[in-house]
Each structure stands twice: as structure tokens, then as C-alpha cells.
Amino acid sequence: MRQIVLDTETTGLDPAEGHRIIEIAGVEIMDRRLTGNRFHRYVNPERPVDPGAREVHGLSDEFLADKPRFREVVDEFLGFVSGAELIIHNAPFDVSFLDRELDLIDRPGIGKHCPQITDTLRMARELNPGKRANLDALCERYQIDNSQRTLHGALLDAELLAEVYLAMTRGQDSLVIDFTPAAAAGPLDDEPGGALELVVVRAGSEELAAHEQYLAELDKASGGACLWRELAGKAT
């Protein structure tokens, strides 16, 4: 599945109070590799930016005045993310803003376009309970260079989060089993090109007696429905 690591910047903290998205960015991951495919737009929020928010991301009303409105970039944005898994740090925050923007233009929420949304903040807290889980702390923990992050920016934060996510989930590839055929490795050194001799180790009398006792107990516990004995009887 395609994965899109997504981040937004906003005019404030709560869309219910009329705050809007002013920057949105996503970077694509395929097969655990950044593809270089990305989406990045600044958006005119049609309202002032709160002073506290401006201190975080540095985006002013003057800078945003000539930028397109969300409704003017929505088709391009949805074309980029639709069908992908979204990976977001503190996903409820960004999702609430995305859903509000989509609702304002009579579009279904982001969950209708993307089948799965993964919250890396929740992942980080589960992996390291009690430790700081903001993006700067995770970059430090996973030795990812965030020296350029003097202010929050959607594109830079998405790129850093992608590296953090890949680091947090690095152990998952070890679960893949390599089914390389034995023949591809060549014949064994001590049997060049020859057939291997199969050694059969048969059970001794004590082991057979212990096995029979186990079957008797199993047969009794199951009310005479021991499948092993039934199959053994059919075989004889």
C-alpha cells in the first residue's frame, strides 16, 4: 500500500473556533522507501493567523494573502492522497482540520478517501511509555538530523516524520521469511551433486510406552474421541 506522511500548519488550535489550514504537505513512501513524490501547498485561510500560531510556524497574513484557497487545491490534494495510508503525528489534530475544510466545501471527510490513518504520536508513546514523543524528541532518539527545524513547516516536518516512522518500524522487515530454494545455493560441500542419506531415529520402548499412556489419558479426557487413535486405526 502507498503511504503518505502528512503534516499541516494552521491559524490556531481548534477548527471548531473557525481556525483553518494554511499549509499542507505530504511525502510518499512505497515499499519502505521515500519515492521523492510529494505534495506541498500554502493556503489562504480567509481569516487572520493567531499570534501564538505565527510564532510556531512563522507564516503571516501578508504571506498567505495571495495563496490559493483550500477549495482551489482540494482536487489536487485528494488525487495525491486517495487510497493511501496516511501517517500523521498527533493524527486527531490534523484530521479534525482536514475534515472541517472538506465539510466547508461539501466533501466527505478524509477517512472516506484514505482507508487507514496511523498516528505516530500514539505509536511513539506505546513504544516508549513515559518518554517525550514530540517530533524533535523522536528525531533525537532515532538520530535524525533536524537542525534545519527552527520553525514548524509542513513539508520539512513531513520529511522528518517519514524518517522517524521508518526508524520506529524498522524491525518489521525482519519478519519476512526468505524462501530461497535450496538448489539455488548449490550442492553441499560434503555431498557434491549426490543424494543425502536420510537418518531415521525410531522411538524406544520407554518412549512408546509413555506415548501410549498419553494417548490413553487424552482418549479418556475427550470421551473416546482421540483423533490420533482414530487415524492410527484407519492406517492399519
Secondary structure, DSSP 4 states (H G I P E B T S, - for coil): --EEEEEEEESSS-GGGT--EEEEEEEEEETTEEEEEEEEEE---SSPPPHHHHHHH---HHHHTTSPPHHHHHHHHHHHHTTSEEEETTHHHHHHHHHHHHHHTT---GGGT-SEEEEHHHHHHHHSTTS--SHHHHHHHTT---TT-SS--HHHHHHHHHHHHHHHTGGGGGG------GGGG---TTSTTSPPPPP-----HHHHHHHHHHHHHHHHHTTS--HHHHHHHHH-
